[in-house]
Amino acid sequence: MNSIDSVTLEVADPTAAARFYSDAFGLDRERVRLGESAEPTNGFRGFTLSLVTSRPGDVDALHRAALDAGATELKPAEKSLWGYGGVVQAPDGTVWQLVTSSKKDTGPVTRTIDEIVLLLGVEDVKATKRFYVERGLTVGKSFGGRYVEFAGDPGTVKLSLYKRRALAKVAGVPADGAGSHRIVLGSGAGPFTDPDGFVCEASGQ
């Protein structure tokens, strides 16, 4: 089964970005990597990354740490129908959702990240779903033309597809954007460029 092994965020200043991600999230650099890029980009880049935790306290701790490290709050951490979460934008422009399906703390706060999810905002969910299935990814959940979640091996980045405008609304940003996505996927399914212009390189490149 193919999966997304890593993502590389293309940033203007990798040193500053590495400092932010270390202070804010303590991120696993095997799954979230940094590369330098000066490619023009503006507005919504068409994706978000989600850090999934076990309890609201962990969301709050990551949210505070991100703001202390220089992130901008797009949505405050609060309860919702599906759980608890907030949204921040890193200094490099990447939008991060900090979420849990739990609405109550059932243990001590550890800031442990259980899962990293890449949500791609796409124009045609069904067409993009077919594209990834043809490259060996396995669908875990699918809700018609609205949302798709692919299965992934432990320790990989879970890939999901959402309508672009709907994802922008969830992120709390305008849907308009142009230029580079500023992200490169790494997978055994690569190399390829998907229907919405997201680039994937073969794992290990």
Residue frames as a rotation matrix with the C-alpha (Angstrom) as fourth column:
MET 1
0.577 0.817 0.000 0.00
0.817 -0.577 0.000 0.00
0.000 0.000 -1.000 0.00
ASN 2
-0.388 -0.688 0.613 1.43
0.648 -0.677 -0.349 3.37
0.655 0.262 0.709 -0.98
SER 3
0.581 0.516 -0.630 1.21
0.805 -0.480 0.350 6.30
-0.122 -0.710 -0.693 1.41
ILE 4
0.640 -0.405 0.653 2.60
-0.087 -0.883 -0.461 9.79
0.764 0.238 -0.600 1.91
ASP 5
0.291 -0.622 -0.726 5.84
0.845 0.524 -0.110 9.22
0.449 -0.582 0.678 3.79
SER 6
-0.356 -0.462 -0.812 6.73
0.758 -0.651 0.039 12.88
-0.547 -0.602 0.582 4.28
VAL 7
0.769 0.433 0.470 6.01
0.622 -0.678 -0.393 16.45
0.148 0.594 -0.791 3.25
THR 8
-0.418 -0.896 -0.153 8.58
0.901 -0.430 0.058 19.14
-0.118 -0.114 0.986 2.54
LEU 9
0.714 0.599 -0.364 7.54
0.574 -0.797 -0.185 22.70
-0.401 -0.077 -0.913 3.32
GLU 10
-0.080 -0.718 0.691 9.24
0.914 -0.330 -0.237 25.16
0.398 0.613 0.682 0.98
VAL 11
0.738 0.296 -0.606 10.15
0.609 -0.678 0.411 28.24
-0.289 -0.673 -0.681 3.01
ALA 12
0.807 -0.432 0.402 12.13
-0.068 -0.745 -0.664 31.43
0.586 0.509 -0.631 2.49
ASP 13
-0.054 -0.818 0.573 14.27
-0.858 -0.255 -0.445 30.92
0.510 -0.516 -0.688 5.60
PRO 14
0.318 0.200 -0.927 14.77
0.018 0.976 0.217 27.25
0.948 -0.086 0.306 6.59
THR 15
-0.691 -0.642 -0.331 16.78
0.356 0.095 -0.929 28.16
0.629 -0.760 0.163 9.70
ALA 16
-0.777 0.474 0.415 14.02
-0.625 -0.660 -0.416 30.37
0.076 -0.583 0.809 11.10
ALA 17
0.197 0.898 -0.394 11.36
-0.778 0.388 0.494 27.82
0.596 0.210 0.775 10.14
ALA 18
-0.065 -0.300 -0.952 13.28
0.255 0.917 -0.307 25.00
0.965 -0.263 0.016 11.85
ARG 19
-0.955 -0.295 0.038 13.48
0.062 -0.321 -0.945 27.08
0.291 -0.900 0.325 15.03
PHE 20
-0.398 0.887 0.235 9.75
-0.902 -0.425 0.073 27.80
0.165 -0.183 0.969 14.93
TYR 21
0.347 0.622 -0.702 8.72
-0.523 0.750 0.405 24.18
0.779 0.226 0.585 14.40
SER 22
-0.419 -0.557 -0.717 11.04
0.373 0.614 -0.696 22.96
0.828 -0.559 -0.050 17.11
ASP 23
-0.986 0.018 0.168 9.75
-0.152 -0.532 -0.833 25.51
0.075 -0.847 0.527 19.64
ALA 24
-0.340 0.940 0.008 6.08
-0.934 -0.339 0.111 25.26
0.107 0.030 0.994 18.64
PHE 25
0.627 0.736 -0.255 5.50
-0.750 0.658 0.057 21.60
0.210 0.156 0.965 17.92
GLY 26
-0.113 -0.746 0.656 8.71
-0.689 0.534 0.489 19.62
-0.716 -0.397 -0.574 18.40
LEU 27
0.697 0.606 -0.384 7.98
-0.672 0.366 -0.643 18.15
-0.250 0.706 0.662 14.99
ASP 28
0.322 -0.480 0.816 9.38
0.278 0.872 0.403 14.89
-0.905 0.097 0.414 13.66
ARG 29
0.057 -0.373 -0.926 11.70
-0.711 -0.667 0.225 16.04
-0.701 0.646 -0.303 10.88
GLU 30
-0.841 -0.257 0.477 11.39
0.094 0.798 0.595 12.68
-0.533 0.545 -0.647 9.14
ARG 31
-0.161 0.882 0.443 7.76
0.925 0.291 -0.244 13.40
-0.344 0.370 -0.863 8.30
VAL 32
0.911 0.412 0.006 7.82
0.395 -0.868 -0.303 17.21
-0.120 0.278 -0.953 8.04
ARG 33
-0.055 -0.992 0.116 10.91
0.941 -0.013 0.338 18.50
-0.334 0.128 0.934 6.27
LEU 34
0.631 0.189 -0.752 12.03
0.087 -0.981 -0.174 21.95
-0.771 0.044 -0.636 5.21
GLY 35
-0.064 -0.640 0.766 13.42
0.976 0.118 0.180 23.16
-0.206 0.759 0.617 1.92
GLU 36
-0.418 -0.163 -0.894 14.35
0.177 -0.980 0.097 26.62
-0.891 -0.118 0.438 0.70
SER 37
-0.217 0.384 0.898 12.27
0.976 0.078 0.203 28.31
0.008 0.920 -0.391 -1.98
ALA 38
-0.718 0.026 -0.695 11.72
0.064 -0.993 -0.104 31.80
-0.693 -0.119 0.711 -3.31
GLU 39
-0.741 0.512 0.434 8.90
0.601 0.219 0.769 30.76
0.298 0.831 -0.470 -5.66
PRO 40
-0.801 0.483 0.355 6.15
-0.509 -0.861 0.024 33.41
0.317 -0.161 0.935 -5.71
THR 41
-0.511 0.721 -0.468 3.06
0.714 0.659 0.237 32.55
0.479 -0.213 -0.851 -3.67
ASN 42
-0.899 0.264 0.348 0.16
-0.393 -0.837 -0.380 34.54
0.191 -0.479 0.857 -2.30
GLY 43
0.024 0.988 0.153 -3.09
-0.951 -0.025 0.308 33.86
0.309 -0.153 0.939 -0.51
PHE 44
0.513 0.284 0.810 -4.34
-0.611 0.783 0.113 30.38
-0.602 -0.553 0.576 0.36
ARG 45
-0.446 -0.823 -0.351 -1.87
-0.865 0.295 0.407 27.72
-0.231 0.485 -0.843 -0.76
GLY 46
0.104 0.627 -0.772 -4.57
-0.806 0.508 0.304 25.07
0.583 0.591 0.558 -1.09
PHE 47
0.064 -0.073 -0.995 -3.64
0.318 0.947 -0.049 22.85
0.946 -0.313 0.084 1.84
THR 48
0.429 -0.085 0.899 -3.51
-0.835 -0.417 0.359 22.63
0.344 -0.905 -0.250 5.61
LEU 49
-0.440 -0.519 -0.733 -1.61
-0.021 0.822 -0.570 20.34
0.898 -0.235 -0.372 7.94
SER 50
0.579 0.687 0.439 -3.33
-0.538 -0.083 0.839 18.95
0.613 -0.722 0.322 11.03
LEU 51
-0.732 -0.678 -0.065 -1.70
-0.345 0.452 -0.823 17.82
0.587 -0.580 -0.565 14.25
VAL 52
0.360 0.904 -0.232 -4.04
-0.318 0.353 0.880 15.34
0.877 -0.243 0.414 15.92
THR 53
-0.733 -0.577 0.361 -3.72
-0.500 0.097 -0.860 14.87
0.461 -0.811 -0.360 19.69
SER 54
-0.647 0.425 -0.633 -5.52
0.512 0.857 0.053 12.83
0.565 -0.290 -0.772 22.36
ARG 55
0.047 0.640 -0.767 -7.01
0.988 -0.141 -0.057 15.60
-0.144 -0.756 -0.639 24.49
PRO 56
0.788 0.359 0.500 -7.98
0.461 -0.883 -0.091 19.28
0.409 0.303 -0.861 24.55
GLY 57
0.812 -0.514 -0.276 -5.15
0.013 -0.458 0.889 20.10
-0.584 -0.725 -0.365 26.94
ASP 58
-0.117 -0.870 0.480 -2.61
0.670 0.287 0.684 19.03
-0.733 0.401 0.549 24.34
VAL 59
0.222 0.286 0.932 -4.32
0.907 -0.412 -0.090 21.22
0.359 0.865 -0.351 21.74
ASP 60
0.982 0.187 0.018 -4.15
0.162 -0.892 0.423 24.18
0.095 -0.413 -0.906 24.11
ALA 61
0.468 -0.875 -0.124 -0.48
0.181 -0.042 0.983 23.55
-0.865 -0.482 0.139 24.87
LEU 62
-0.258 -0.541 0.801 0.47
0.896 0.176 0.408 23.33
-0.362 0.822 0.439 21.18
HIS 63
0.507 0.552 0.662 -1.67
0.747 -0.665 -0.018 26.37
0.431 0.504 -0.749 20.39
ARG 64
0.954 -0.179 -0.238 0.03
0.027 -0.745 0.667 28.48
-0.297 -0.643 -0.706 23.08
ALA 65
0.127 -0.980 0.154 3.49
0.383 0.192 0.904 27.29
-0.915 -0.056 0.400 22.08
ALA 66
-0.056 -0.090 0.994 2.83
0.998 -0.011 0.056 28.14
0.006 0.996 0.090 18.43
LEU 67
0.807 0.407 0.428 1.66
0.410 -0.908 0.089 31.67
0.424 0.104 -0.899 19.28
ASP 68
0.787 -0.574 -0.226 4.62
-0.007 -0.374 0.927 32.16
-0.616 -0.729 -0.299 21.63
ALA 69
-0.090 -0.869 0.486 6.96
0.601 0.342 0.723 31.07
-0.794 0.357 0.492 18.82
GLY 70
-0.730 -0.242 -0.639 5.51
-0.185 -0.830 0.526 33.64
-0.658 0.502 0.562 16.41
ALA 71
-0.723 0.545 0.424 2.45
0.683 0.472 0.557 32.03
0.104 0.692 -0.714 14.76
THR 72
-0.811 0.575 0.103 -0.70
-0.564 -0.817 0.120 34.00
0.153 0.039 0.987 13.94
GLU 73
-0.673 0.649 0.355 -4.02
0.189 0.614 -0.766 32.80
-0.715 -0.449 -0.536 15.34
LEU 74
-0.884 0.450 -0.126 -6.61
-0.227 -0.179 0.957 32.16
0.409 0.875 0.261 12.63
LYS 75
0.280 0.956 -0.092 -9.16
-0.273 0.171 0.947 30.46
0.920 -0.240 0.309 14.89
PRO 76
-0.229 -0.354 0.907 -9.04
-0.959 -0.078 -0.272 30.15
0.167 -0.932 -0.322 18.69
ALA 77
-0.863 -0.071 -0.501 -9.02
-0.013 0.993 -0.120 26.70
0.506 -0.097 -0.857 20.26
GLU 78
-0.467 0.784 0.410 -12.59
-0.850 -0.270 -0.453 25.82
-0.244 -0.560 0.792 21.20
LYS 79
-0.522 0.380 0.764 -15.17
0.110 0.918 -0.381 23.02
-0.846 -0.115 -0.521 21.29
SER 80
-0.538 0.436 -0.722 -17.08
-0.843 -0.262 0.470 22.05
0.016 0.861 0.508 18.15
LEU 81
0.562 0.827 -0.016 -19.49
-0.826 0.561 -0.045 19.34
-0.028 0.038 0.999 17.06
TRP 82
0.713 -0.315 -0.626 -16.61
-0.109 0.832 -0.544 16.99
0.692 0.456 0.559 16.19
GLY 83
0.310 -0.653 -0.691 -14.27
0.886 0.461 -0.038 17.71
0.343 -0.600 0.722 19.11
TYR 84
0.786 -0.180 -0.592 -11.90
0.233 -0.800 0.553 20.51
-0.573 -0.572 -0.586 20.02
GLY 85
0.062 -0.832 0.551 -9.40
0.979 0.158 0.129 22.50
-0.195 0.532 0.824 17.98
GLY 86
0.586 0.017 -0.810 -7.91
-0.007 -1.000 -0.027 25.74
-0.810 0.021 -0.586 16.73
VAL 87
0.657 -0.342 0.672 -6.03
0.748 0.186 -0.637 27.01
0.093 0.921 0.378 13.70
VAL 88
0.474 -0.587 -0.656 -2.73
0.006 -0.743 0.669 28.91
-0.881 -0.321 -0.349 13.47
GLN 89
0.948 -0.273 0.165 -0.56
0.166 -0.022 -0.986 30.14
0.273 0.962 0.025 10.63
ALA 90
0.385 -0.893 -0.233 3.19
0.807 0.203 0.555 29.66
-0.449 -0.402 0.798 10.92
PRO 91
0.217 -0.377 -0.900 5.53
-0.151 -0.924 0.351 32.55
-0.964 0.059 -0.258 10.08
ASP 92
-0.825 -0.558 0.089 6.37
-0.028 0.199 0.980 30.77
-0.564 0.806 -0.180 6.80
GLY 93
-0.538 0.694 -0.478 2.68
-0.843 -0.427 0.328 30.89
0.023 0.579 0.815 5.81
THR 94
-0.729 0.256 -0.635 1.71
0.043 0.943 0.330 27.25
0.683 0.213 -0.699 6.41
VAL 95
-0.031 0.822 0.569 -1.74
-0.886 -0.286 0.365 26.80
0.462 -0.493 0.737 7.98
TRP 96
-0.852 -0.302 -0.428 -1.89
-0.048 0.859 -0.510 24.30
0.522 -0.414 -0.746 10.86
GLN 97
0.317 0.929 0.190 -5.01
-0.556 0.020 0.831 22.80
0.768 -0.369 0.523 12.43
LEU 98
-0.847 -0.515 0.131 -4.49
-0.375 0.406 -0.833 21.62
0.375 -0.755 -0.538 16.02
VAL 99
0.026 0.995 -0.095 -7.25
-0.833 0.074 0.548 19.14
0.552 0.065 0.831 16.80
THR 100
-0.975 -0.136 0.177 -8.61
-0.206 0.849 -0.486 16.31
-0.084 -0.511 -0.856 18.92
SER 101
-0.400 0.878 -0.261 -11.82
-0.024 0.274 0.961 14.33
0.916 0.391 -0.088 18.70
SER 102
-0.274 0.246 -0.930 -12.07
0.916 0.362 -0.174 14.36
0.293 -0.899 -0.325 22.49
LYS 103
0.249 0.428 0.869 -13.93
0.117 -0.904 0.411 17.12
0.961 -0.001 -0.275 24.32
LYS 104
0.920 0.034 0.392 -12.55
-0.380 -0.182 0.907 16.33
0.102 -0.983 -0.155 27.78
ASP 105
-0.106 -0.994 -0.024 -9.09
-0.826 0.102 -0.554 15.76
0.553 -0.039 -0.832 29.21
THR 106
0.893 0.411 -0.182 -8.68
-0.277 0.823 0.497 12.17
0.354 -0.393 0.848 30.34
GLY 107
0.560 -0.775 -0.292 -5.02
0.828 0.525 0.195 12.34
0.002 -0.351 0.936 31.32
PRO 108
0.237 -0.553 -0.799 -2.04
0.341 -0.722 0.602 14.65
-0.910 -0.415 0.018 31.78
VAL 109
0.938 0.028 -0.346 -0.96
-0.275 -0.548 -0.790 17.08
-0.212 0.836 -0.506 29.06
THR 110
0.324 -0.850 0.415 2.00
0.436 0.524 0.732 15.69
-0.839 -0.056 0.541 27.13
ARG 111
0.252 -0.125 -0.960 1.91
-0.702 -0.707 -0.092 17.66
-0.667 0.697 -0.265 23.82
THR 112
-0.571 -0.424 0.703 2.15
0.086 0.820 0.566 14.27
-0.816 0.384 -0.432 22.10
ILE 113
-0.173 0.458 -0.872 1.18
-0.938 -0.347 0.004 14.35
-0.300 0.819 0.489 18.43
ASP 114
0.023 0.281 0.959 -0.71
-0.145 0.950 -0.275 11.18
-0.989 -0.133 0.063 17.54
GLU 115
0.138 0.141 0.980 -1.10
0.880 0.436 -0.187 11.84
-0.454 0.889 -0.064 13.83
ILE 116
-0.552 -0.268 -0.790 -0.13
-0.162 -0.895 0.417 14.31
-0.818 0.358 0.450 11.11
VAL 117
0.141 0.707 0.693 -2.78
0.755 0.375 -0.537 14.83
-0.640 0.600 -0.481 8.43
LEU 118
-0.886 -0.353 -0.302 -2.28
0.037 -0.702 0.712 16.64
-0.463 0.619 0.634 5.12
LEU 119
0.160 0.971 0.175 -5.55
0.562 0.056 -0.825 18.05
-0.811 0.230 -0.537 3.77
LEU 120
-0.891 -0.410 0.194 -5.43
0.368 -0.403 0.838 19.06
-0.265 0.818 0.510 0.12
GLY 121
-0.016 0.876 -0.482 -8.05
-0.080 -0.482 -0.873 21.52
-0.997 0.025 0.077 -1.08
VAL 122
-0.853 -0.315 0.416 -9.04
0.303 0.349 0.887 20.33
-0.425 0.882 -0.202 -4.55
GLU 123
-0.658 0.608 -0.444 -11.50
-0.740 -0.630 0.235 21.37
-0.138 0.483 0.865 -7.24
ASP 124
0.299 0.723 -0.623 -12.88
-0.772 0.567 0.287 17.91
0.561 0.395 0.727 -7.99
VAL 125
-0.011 -0.313 0.950 -12.68
-0.909 0.398 0.121 15.50
-0.416 -0.862 -0.289 -5.06
LYS 126
0.733 0.368 0.572 -13.85
-0.171 0.913 -0.369 12.45
-0.658 0.173 0.733 -7.05
ALA 127
0.896 -0.424 -0.131 -11.37
-0.102 0.090 -0.991 13.01
0.431 0.901 0.037 -9.88
THR 128
0.070 -0.919 0.389 -8.44
-0.851 -0.258 -0.458 13.57
0.521 -0.299 -0.799 -7.52
LYS 129
0.272 0.118 0.955 -9.47
-0.722 0.681 0.122 10.52
-0.636 -0.723 0.270 -5.51
ARG 130
0.976 0.102 0.193 -9.27
0.050 0.757 -0.651 8.40
-0.213 0.645 0.734 -8.68
PHE 131
0.589 -0.808 -0.010 -5.85
-0.448 -0.316 -0.837 9.89
0.673 0.497 -0.548 -9.46
TYR 132
-0.140 -0.683 0.717 -4.40
-0.986 0.034 -0.160 8.82
0.085 -0.730 -0.678 -6.10
VAL 133
0.506 0.374 0.778 -6.08
-0.457 0.881 -0.126 5.41
-0.732 -0.292 0.616 -6.14
GLU 134
0.980 -0.154 -0.128 -4.50
-0.057 0.396 -0.916 4.76
0.191 0.905 0.379 -9.55
ARG 135
0.160 -0.978 0.131 -1.14
-0.535 -0.197 -0.821 5.40
0.829 0.061 -0.555 -7.89
GLY 136
-0.271 -0.300 -0.915 -1.66
0.258 0.893 -0.369 2.80
0.927 -0.336 -0.165 -5.21
LEU 137
-0.895 0.042 0.443 -3.19
-0.420 -0.408 -0.810 4.70
0.147 -0.912 0.384 -2.32
THR 138
-0.620 0.668 -0.412 -6.06
0.610 0.740 0.283 3.00
0.494 -0.076 -0.866 -0.51
VAL 139
-0.264 0.625 0.735 -9.24
-0.393 -0.765 0.510 4.84
0.881 -0.155 0.448 0.46
GLY 140
-0.942 -0.039 -0.332 -10.04
0.285 0.428 -0.858 4.65
0.175 -0.903 -0.392 4.16
LYS 141
-0.197 0.908 -0.370 -13.13
0.569 -0.202 -0.797 6.89
-0.799 -0.368 -0.477 4.23
SER 142
-0.949 -0.055 0.311 -15.07
0.296 -0.495 0.817 8.58
0.109 0.867 0.486 1.46
PHE 143
-0.201 0.901 -0.385 -18.08
0.472 -0.255 -0.844 10.89
-0.858 -0.352 -0.374 1.52
GLY 144
0.684 0.558 0.470 -19.03
0.631 -0.129 -0.765 11.33
-0.367 0.820 -0.440 -2.14
GLY 145
0.277 -0.550 0.788 -17.58
0.707 -0.439 -0.555 14.42
0.651 0.711 0.267 -3.74
ARG 146
0.869 0.151 0.472 -17.01
-0.156 -0.821 0.550 16.21
0.470 -0.551 -0.689 -0.43
TYR 147
0.320 -0.726 0.608 -14.24
-0.935 -0.139 0.326 14.42
-0.152 -0.673 -0.724 1.45
VAL 148
0.776 -0.184 -0.603 -11.83
-0.042 0.940 -0.340 11.51
0.629 0.289 0.722 1.08
GLU 149
0.428 -0.678 0.598 -9.38
-0.859 -0.099 0.503 10.08
-0.282 -0.729 -0.624 3.61
PHE 150
0.409 -0.381 -0.830 -6.70
-0.452 0.705 -0.546 7.63
0.793 0.598 0.116 2.52
ALA 151
0.988 -0.139 -0.062 -5.34
0.134 0.603 0.786 4.85
-0.072 -0.786 0.615 4.71
GLY 152
0.430 -0.900 0.079 -1.71
-0.588 -0.345 -0.732 5.09
0.685 0.268 -0.677 5.72
ASP 153
0.224 -0.457 -0.860 0.92
0.564 0.781 -0.268 3.04
0.795 -0.425 0.433 7.48
PRO 154
0.847 0.013 -0.531 1.87
0.498 -0.367 0.786 4.06
-0.184 -0.930 -0.318 11.05
GLY 155
0.037 -0.898 -0.439 4.45
0.497 -0.365 0.787 6.83
-0.867 -0.247 0.433 11.06
THR 156
-0.602 -0.167 0.781 3.36
0.790 -0.271 0.550 8.27
0.120 0.948 0.295 7.72
VAL 157
-0.864 0.363 -0.349 1.41
-0.271 -0.919 -0.285 11.42
-0.424 -0.152 0.893 6.88
LYS 158
-0.301 0.835 0.460 -2.32
0.690 0.524 -0.500 10.74
-0.659 0.167 -0.734 6.41
LEU 159
-0.999 -0.039 -0.008 -3.63
0.020 -0.651 0.759 12.25
-0.034 0.758 0.651 3.17
SER 160
-0.173 0.985 -0.009 -7.15
0.684 0.113 -0.720 13.67
-0.708 -0.131 -0.694 2.89
LEU 161
-0.846 0.008 0.533 -8.98
0.451 -0.523 0.723 15.54
0.285 0.852 0.439 0.14
TYR 162
-0.132 0.790 -0.599 -11.51
0.678 -0.369 -0.636 18.33
-0.723 -0.490 -0.487 0.67
LYS 163
0.522 0.347 0.779 -13.13
0.806 -0.500 -0.318 20.92
0.279 0.794 -0.541 -1.56
ARG 164
-0.448 -0.857 0.255 -10.78
0.721 -0.515 -0.464 23.90
0.529 -0.024 0.849 -1.77
ARG 165
-0.300 0.367 0.880 -13.29
-0.280 -0.916 0.287 26.54
0.912 -0.161 0.378 -0.69
ALA 166
0.785 0.592 -0.185 -14.57
-0.045 0.352 0.935 24.36
0.618 -0.725 0.304 2.15
LEU 167
0.299 -0.762 -0.575 -11.02
0.910 0.408 -0.067 23.81
0.286 -0.503 0.815 3.40
ALA 168
-0.590 -0.486 0.645 -10.28
0.342 -0.874 -0.345 27.53
0.732 0.017 0.681 3.29
LYS 169
0.239 0.774 0.586 -13.40
-0.407 -0.468 0.784 28.14
0.882 -0.426 0.203 5.38
VAL 170
0.819 -0.006 -0.573 -12.27
0.437 0.653 0.618 25.57
0.371 -0.757 0.538 7.93
ALA 171
-0.117 -0.980 -0.162 -8.86
0.946 -0.060 -0.319 27.25
0.303 -0.191 0.934 8.03
GLY 172
0.474 0.383 -0.793 -10.37
0.667 -0.744 0.039 30.69
-0.575 -0.548 -0.608 8.48
VAL 173
-0.531 -0.686 -0.498 -8.76
0.077 -0.624 0.778 32.22
-0.844 0.375 0.384 5.39
PRO 174
0.332 0.591 -0.735 -10.04
-0.733 -0.329 -0.595 33.51
-0.594 0.737 0.324 2.01
ALA 175
0.607 -0.003 0.795 -10.02
0.244 0.952 -0.183 30.77
-0.757 0.305 0.578 -0.65
ASP 176
0.977 -0.213 -0.013 -8.23
-0.084 -0.328 -0.941 32.83
0.196 0.921 -0.338 -3.28
GLY 177
0.402 -0.910 0.098 -4.54
-0.208 0.013 0.978 32.20
-0.891 -0.414 -0.185 -3.89
ALA 178
0.970 -0.153 -0.189 -1.98
-0.172 0.119 -0.978 31.91
0.172 0.981 0.089 -6.65
GLY 179
0.180 -0.984 0.007 1.57
-0.909 -0.169 -0.380 30.81
0.375 0.062 -0.925 -7.27
SER 180
-0.531 -0.543 -0.650 3.47
-0.297 0.838 -0.457 27.97
0.794 -0.049 -0.606 -5.65
HIS 181
0.638 0.696 -0.330 1.77
0.013 0.418 0.908 25.64
0.770 -0.584 0.257 -3.18
ARG 182
-0.011 -0.789 0.614 5.10
-0.831 -0.335 -0.445 25.67
0.556 -0.515 -0.652 -1.30
ILE 183
0.197 0.011 0.980 4.82
-0.701 0.700 0.133 21.99
-0.685 -0.714 0.146 -0.39
VAL 184
-0.166 -0.271 -0.948 6.24
-0.835 0.550 -0.011 18.79
0.525 0.790 -0.317 -1.92
LEU 185
0.728 0.469 0.500 4.91
-0.654 0.694 0.302 15.35
-0.206 -0.546 0.812 -1.02
GLY 186
-0.471 -0.855 -0.219 7.21
-0.877 0.480 0.013 12.34
0.094 0.198 -0.976 -0.64
SER 187
0.407 0.693 0.595 5.84
-0.659 0.674 -0.334 8.90
-0.632 -0.257 0.731 -1.51
GLY 188
-0.545 -0.524 0.655 6.70
0.008 0.777 0.629 5.59
-0.838 0.348 -0.419 -3.07
ALA 189
0.361 0.767 0.530 3.91
0.665 0.186 -0.723 6.44
-0.654 0.614 -0.443 -5.53
GLY 190
0.690 -0.099 -0.717 5.91
-0.334 -0.922 -0.195 9.38
-0.642 0.374 -0.670 -6.96
PRO 191
-0.817 -0.079 -0.571 7.06
0.160 -0.983 -0.093 11.18
-0.554 -0.168 0.816 -8.92
PHE 192
-0.275 0.742 0.612 3.93
0.923 0.027 0.383 12.91
0.268 0.670 -0.692 -10.23
THR 193
-0.982 0.189 -0.011 1.96
-0.179 -0.945 -0.275 16.15
-0.063 -0.268 0.961 -10.27
ASP 194
-0.557 0.821 0.121 -1.68
0.679 0.535 -0.503 15.77
-0.478 -0.198 -0.856 -9.29
PRO 195
-0.034 0.622 0.782 -4.69
0.943 -0.239 0.231 17.47
0.331 0.746 -0.578 -10.96
ASP 196
0.908 0.410 -0.089 -4.44
0.412 -0.830 0.376 20.49
0.080 -0.377 -0.923 -8.64
GLY 197
0.591 -0.734 0.334 -0.73
-0.221 -0.546 -0.808 21.04
0.776 0.404 -0.485 -9.18
PHE 198
0.670 -0.391 0.631 0.58
-0.661 0.073 0.747 19.40
-0.338 -0.917 -0.210 -6.01
VAL 199
0.252 -0.709 -0.659 3.96
-0.691 0.345 -0.635 17.80
0.678 0.615 -0.403 -6.68
CYS 200
0.854 -0.059 0.518 5.06
-0.353 0.666 0.657 14.45
-0.383 -0.744 0.547 -5.28
GLU 201
0.044 -0.901 -0.431 8.63
-0.926 0.126 -0.357 13.18
0.376 0.415 -0.829 -5.43
ALA 202
0.461 0.030 -0.887 9.64
0.042 0.998 0.056 9.55
0.887 -0.063 0.458 -5.02
SER 203
0.980 -0.090 0.178 10.50
-0.183 -0.056 0.982 8.81
-0.079 -0.994 -0.071 -1.38
GLY 204
0.487 -0.869 0.087 14.21
0.666 0.434 0.607 9.08
-0.565 -0.238 0.790 -0.71
GLN 205
0.261 -0.379 0.888 14.85
0.778 -0.461 -0.426 11.90
0.571 0.802 0.174 -3.19
